[in-house]
Amino acid sequence: DRTKDWLTKVQSVRPAGSTKPVTRILPRSRPEEGVATKAARTIMEGITKSQRMLITSQSQYMALRGGMSDDDRDGLDTSVRGFLGDASERIEELKALMKAQAKG
């Protein structure tokens, strides 16, 4: 039973004798994300977007008849290669940033 713990926490935050509701017991929100976290999130969003695009296009891409034209396949291939190159560069930049932060 955590009731006593909660009551103790409320009493430690609320001024003595006050009956006003206490609104700052729990943390307000997540702390601001750092540069490395934002970079990693951007990379993951790009990976997820590319994955969705590939999954959506898979049946048309692989179809022998009635699927994508060769030009459409080439366009998709080019897009994916471009993304992979960009993601690889961003990952290397993130690694360098993390190493620099680790050194202080």
C-alpha positions as protocol buffer text, in pm:
chain_id: "A"
residue {
  index: 1
  type: ASP
  ca { x: 0 y: 0 z: 0 }
}
residue {
  index: 2
  type: ARG
  ca { x: 152 y: 329 z: -116 }
}
residue {
  index: 3
  type: THR
  ca { x: -105 y: 560 z: 46 }
}
residue {
  index: 4
  type: LYS
  ca { x: 128 y: 662 z: 329 }
}
residue {
  index: 5
  type: ASP
  ca { x: 410 y: 733 z: 82 }
}
residue {
  index: 6
  type: TRP
  ca { x: 179 y: 951 z: -128 }
}
residue {
  index: 7
  type: LEU
  ca { x: 45 y: 1136 z: 174 }
}
residue {
  index: 8
  type: THR
  ca { x: 400 y: 1201 z: 295 }
}
residue {
  index: 9
  type: LYS
  ca { x: 496 y: 1335 z: -47 }
}
residue {
  index: 10
  type: VAL
  ca { x: 192 y: 1565 z: -63 }
}
residue {
  index: 11
  type: GLN
  ca { x: 261 y: 1694 z: 287 }
}
residue {
  index: 12
  type: SER
  ca { x: 626 y: 1760 z: 201 }
}
residue {
  index: 13
  type: VAL
  ca { x: 523 y: 1973 z: -100 }
}
residue {
  index: 14
  type: ARG
  ca { x: 215 y: 2151 z: 42 }
}
residue {
  index: 15
  type: PRO
  ca { x: 281 y: 2441 z: 277 }
}
residue {
  index: 16
  type: ALA
  ca { x: 183 y: 2370 z: 639 }
}
residue {
  index: 17
  type: GLY
  ca { x: -185 y: 2437 z: 708 }
}
residue {
  index: 18
  type: SER
  ca { x: -272 y: 2491 z: 342 }
}
residue {
  index: 19
  type: THR
  ca { x: -566 y: 2315 z: 181 }
}
residue {
  index: 20
  type: LYS
  ca { x: -491 y: 2432 z: -173 }
}
residue {
  index: 21
  type: PRO
  ca { x: -446 y: 2156 z: -431 }
}
residue {
  index: 22
  type: VAL
  ca { x: -87 y: 2064 z: -499 }
}
residue {
  index: 23
  type: THR
  ca { x: 4 y: 2062 z: -867 }
}
residue {
  index: 24
  type: ARG
  ca { x: 379 y: 2012 z: -867 }
}
residue {
  index: 25
  type: ILE
  ca { x: 417 y: 1668 z: -711 }
}
residue {
  index: 26
  type: LEU
  ca { x: 493 y: 1491 z: -1036 }
}
residue {
  index: 27
  type: PRO
  ca { x: 748 y: 1616 z: -1287 }
}
residue {
  index: 28
  type: ARG
  ca { x: 596 y: 1873 z: -1520 }
}
residue {
  index: 29
  type: SER
  ca { x: 706 y: 1722 z: -1849 }
}
residue {
  index: 30
  type: ARG
  ca { x: 992 y: 1553 z: -2019 }
}
residue {
  index: 31
  type: PRO
  ca { x: 1308 y: 1757 z: -2009 }
}
residue {
  index: 32
  type: GLU
  ca { x: 1423 y: 1928 z: -2328 }
}
residue {
  index: 33
  type: GLU
  ca { x: 1582 y: 1683 z: -2570 }
}
residue {
  index: 34
  type: GLY
  ca { x: 1948 y: 1724 z: -2642 }
}
residue {
  index: 35
  type: VAL
  ca { x: 2104 y: 1768 z: -2985 }
}
residue {
  index: 36
  type: ALA
  ca { x: 2203 y: 1401 z: -3008 }
}
residue {
  index: 37
  type: THR
  ca { x: 1853 y: 1283 z: -2918 }
}
residue {
  index: 38
  type: LYS
  ca { x: 1699 y: 1513 z: -3178 }
}
residue {
  index: 39
  type: ALA
  ca { x: 1944 y: 1387 z: -3442 }
}
residue {
  index: 40
  type: ALA
  ca { x: 1871 y: 1024 z: -3355 }
}
residue {
  index: 41
  type: ARG
  ca { x: 1496 y: 1091 z: -3369 }
}
residue {
  index: 42
  type: THR
  ca { x: 1532 y: 1251 z: -3714 }
}
residue {
  index: 43
  type: ILE
  ca { x: 1729 y: 951 z: -3838 }
}
residue {
  index: 44
  type: MET
  ca { x: 1469 y: 708 z: -3703 }
}
residue {
  index: 45
  type: GLU
  ca { x: 1183 y: 907 z: -3857 }
}
residue {
  index: 46
  type: GLY
  ca { x: 1355 y: 885 z: -4195 }
}
residue {
  index: 47
  type: ILE
  ca { x: 1413 y: 512 z: -4156 }
}
residue {
  index: 48
  type: THR
  ca { x: 1049 y: 458 z: -4060 }
}
residue {
  index: 49
  type: LYS
  ca { x: 926 y: 665 z: -4355 }
}
residue {
  index: 50
  type: SER
  ca { x: 1145 y: 468 z: -4597 }
}
residue {
  index: 51
  type: GLN
  ca { x: 1033 y: 139 z: -4446 }
}
residue {
  index: 52
  type: ARG
  ca { x: 667 y: 235 z: -4492 }
}
residue {
  index: 53
  type: MET
  ca { x: 734 y: 340 z: -4850 }
}
residue {
  index: 54
  type: LEU
  ca { x: 905 y: 8 z: -4927 }
}
residue {
  index: 55
  type: ILE
  ca { x: 633 y: -199 z: -4760 }
}
residue {
  index: 56
  type: THR
  ca { x: 364 y: -7 z: -4948 }
}
residue {
  index: 57
  type: SER
  ca { x: 545 y: -53 z: -5280 }
}
residue {
  index: 58
  type: GLN
  ca { x: 656 y: -415 z: -5231 }
}
residue {
  index: 59
  type: SER
  ca { x: 372 y: -595 z: -5409 }
}
residue {
  index: 60
  type: GLN
  ca { x: 378 y: -354 z: -5706 }
}
residue {
  index: 61
  type: TYR
  ca { x: 758 y: -365 z: -5720 }
}
residue {
  index: 62
  type: MET
  ca { x: 771 y: -746 z: -5722 }
}
residue {
  index: 63
  type: ALA
  ca { x: 472 y: -806 z: -5954 }
}
residue {
  index: 64
  type: LEU
  ca { x: 567 y: -965 z: -6287 }
}
residue {
  index: 65
  type: ARG
  ca { x: 254 y: -832 z: -6457 }
}
residue {
  index: 66
  type: GLY
  ca { x: 59 y: -517 z: -6379 }
}
residue {
  index: 67
  type: GLY
  ca { x: 318 y: -387 z: -6133 }
}
residue {
  index: 68
  type: MET
  ca { x: 552 y: -93 z: -6148 }
}
residue {
  index: 69
  type: SER
  ca { x: 716 y: 9 z: -6469 }
}
residue {
  index: 70
  type: ASP
  ca { x: 1093 y: -10 z: -6494 }
}
residue {
  index: 71
  type: ASP
  ca { x: 1110 y: 369 z: -6464 }
}
residue {
  index: 72
  type: ASP
  ca { x: 901 y: 359 z: -6144 }
}
residue {
  index: 73
  type: ARG
  ca { x: 1126 y: 89 z: -5997 }
}
residue {
  index: 74
  type: ASP
  ca { x: 1434 y: 289 z: -6090 }
}
residue {
  index: 75
  type: GLY
  ca { x: 1284 y: 596 z: -5924 }
}
residue {
  index: 76
  type: LEU
  ca { x: 1211 y: 403 z: -5606 }
}
residue {
  index: 77
  type: ASP
  ca { x: 1559 y: 250 z: -5609 }
}
residue {
  index: 78
  type: THR
  ca { x: 1714 y: 595 z: -5651 }
}
residue {
  index: 79
  type: SER
  ca { x: 1506 y: 737 z: -5366 }
}
residue {
  index: 80
  type: VAL
  ca { x: 1603 y: 454 z: -5133 }
}
residue {
  index: 81
  type: ARG
  ca { x: 1972 y: 474 z: -5225 }
}
residue {
  index: 82
  type: GLY
  ca { x: 1964 y: 851 z: -5165 }
}
residue {
  index: 83
  type: PHE
  ca { x: 1801 y: 804 z: -4827 }
}
residue {
  index: 84
  type: LEU
  ca { x: 2048 y: 531 z: -4726 }
}
residue {
  index: 85
  type: GLY
  ca { x: 2341 y: 754 z: -4818 }
}
residue {
  index: 86
  type: ASP
  ca { x: 2192 y: 1046 z: -4625 }
}
residue {
  index: 87
  type: ALA
  ca { x: 2111 y: 827 z: -4324 }
}
residue {
  index: 88
  type: SER
  ca { x: 2462 y: 684 z: -4324 }
}
residue {
  index: 89
  type: GLU
  ca { x: 2612 y: 1035 z: -4320 }
}
residue {
  index: 90
  type: ARG
  ca { x: 2378 y: 1143 z: -4039 }
}
residue {
  index: 91
  type: ILE
  ca { x: 2467 y: 835 z: -3835 }
}
residue {
  index: 92
  type: GLU
  ca { x: 2838 y: 907 z: -3875 }
}
residue {
  index: 93
  type: GLU
  ca { x: 2778 y: 1269 z: -3768 }
}
residue {
  index: 94
  type: LEU
  ca { x: 2584 y: 1145 z: -3466 }
}
residue {
  index: 95
  type: LYS
  ca { x: 2868 y: 908 z: -3374 }
}
residue {
  index: 96
  type: ALA
  ca { x: 3117 y: 1194 z: -3395 }
}
residue {
  index: 97
  type: LEU
  ca { x: 2891 y: 1414 z: -3181 }
}
residue {
  index: 98
  type: MET
  ca { x: 2858 y: 1141 z: -2919 }
}
residue {
  index: 99
  type: LYS
  ca { x: 3235 y: 1086 z: -2910 }
}
residue {
  index: 100
  type: ALA
  ca { x: 3292 y: 1461 z: -2870 }
}
residue {
  index: 101
  type: GLN
  ca { x: 3038 y: 1480 z: -2587 }
}
residue {
  index: 102
  type: ALA
  ca { x: 3190 y: 1176 z: -2416 }
}
residue {
  index: 103
  type: LYS
  ca { x: 3532 y: 1343 z: -2414 }
}
residue {
  index: 104
  type: GLY
  ca { x: 3381 y: 1647 z: -2247 }
}
